[in-house]
């Protein structure tokens, strides 16, 4: 009788631990994916801003060039 209770306790404890660890692991993966996509989006926006700045630096005043 005692062995059966110990067996059921161990089975329940291990399955609960597995479920909790699965939920935590899934949450960590989702956070990692969200962080990665957010960083990529911010770097893409930064790159486009740098390209625009470089373009405006090469052509400082297009209206003045059109008058010449």
Buried (B, 14 or more C-beta within 10 A) or exposed (E): EEEEEEEEEEEEEEEEEEEEEEEEEEEEEEEEEEEEEEEEEEEEEEEEEEEEEEEEEEEEEEEEEEEE
